[in-house]
């Protein structure tokens, strides 16, 4: 087991104390203005979302402008980035849907008799997705999404030909010239019809309404002449440490603000310097602990980003800063503990058959709350209200939803901590968990939780973040942590590695159709996860290392993983016959 030090960032919270009402009101006014601006930008971006995402974040910053006197240019820029990122994250999750690809199916057959399958029977299909001239052109038109796409492509070619003809430039020219040839062959209208069909289909199912920003929390940047955190020069004051936030517009009436804005528009047309709005710095007293916050010189940065957080359940306000730290990583632990994340019978199941369950009462109460929200939405549908009205939350419902989410997240953190404590007390120095981003969807419904699908429960509980919770706690406690692909871990036999959906005819029981191995289903998966790292043959094919020496999965799809398990199964049979 090795330890390495890496450069990292740490988020540190400073809570305000004894703050006068005037300064707090200025924070709230800025927060409300930023939230309103985000929702304005979100609605405009939603109406032209594909074009703006394809044009990129920097273009989006020039596309929107706030009319609020409480926001400076930095506030606007960060707000626009937040809205852009919220849509872009959704795009990244759906990115495979946006691409036109040629799909080729190739049958994979059994090489020998195996259980109920015979030699020559089709085992599965290898799916090969490739690009050709047509799909590359469709992807280009999808990205441009403009009625004048042909002219845009021609202008790009002219611009590229005027530059130094490097290999990269020549390749780009070839792509655009090929696109023009394909457009000429199939017709622009015909191709754009395909592009628009894909766009409308994606919008219909995945972009139902604009993203709504409800939280007052905001991030921005402070540019001032003194450090953002400093000691009070007045030695007799009870408040000895202050946080200094710049960029708050000095008090002025709406008429005064609008007059300056109109004058600046005229000055811009004339090419003259614009009038600068007077700004002030808020110096806010904060609670300071040397043990938690460290040395104030660590924050001696006069241009720094910060986040303001307004608590949902009390009146506390905190300012979150980041500072550079050295973080120690523990890698290559050799005593492995496989951990499977479940939802039906338990939360964690380990390769030692130890189980950890979540607080089921919390989930039941959350499901009841969501049922109540669903009933309200159905009533709104019957009134033919617009979608944004149907899916909007009242302030009361929003607060209640946040209460449920906080309670569940707290429970997950406690259970993650219990798991790491168990590993430490049993001398395990390396936890192996599944990559929860590669889990398969399920249509099975939960009888315990009012018939809600387990896939939906998975999203509700935010179980995708559990592995990161365990990873963070593991590193703090000096334990190695590795994610491995989750594909087929529930259908793969931990004895012979044969993969078959019939191995799990019953959710609770695992019975291999190939070798007859039988066990509790929740105890089979963690052994598979553990062996992906523990067995050299599987490790070399499925895993690799990053720059710090941490183990990470190779970029393999589910069919490749399945075939690797089946190939390993066949090699074990051959060894047994020798």
Secondary structure, DSSP 8 states (H G I E B T S, - for coil): -EEEEEEEEEEEEEEB-S--HHHHHHHHHHHHHHHHHHHHHHHHHHHTHHHHHHH-HHHHHHH-----TT--HHHHHHHHHHHHHHHHHHHHHTHHHH---EEEEEEEE-SS-BTTB-TTSEEEEEEEEE--HHHHHHHHHHHH--TTHHHHHHHHHHHHHTS---HHHHHHHHHHHHHHHHHHHH-HHHHHHHHHHHHHHHHHHH-SS--------EEEEEE-SS-SEEE-S-TT-S--EEEEEEEEE----HHHHHHHHHHHHHHHHHT-------EEEEEEEB---HHHH--GGGG--SEEEEEEEE-SSSS-EEEEEEEEEEEEEEE--SSEEEEEE-SSS-SEEETTS-EE---HHHHHHHHHHHHHHHHHHHHHHHTT--HHHHT---HHHHHHHHHHHHHHHHHHHHHHHHHHHHHHHTT--EEEEEEGGG------B-TTTTT-BHHHHHHHTTGGGHHHHHHHHHHHTT-EEEEEE-TTTTTB-TTT--B-GGGGSSSSEEE-TTT--EEEHHHHHHHHHHHHHHSHHHHHHHEEE-TTS-EEE----HHHHHHHHHHHHHHHHHHHH-
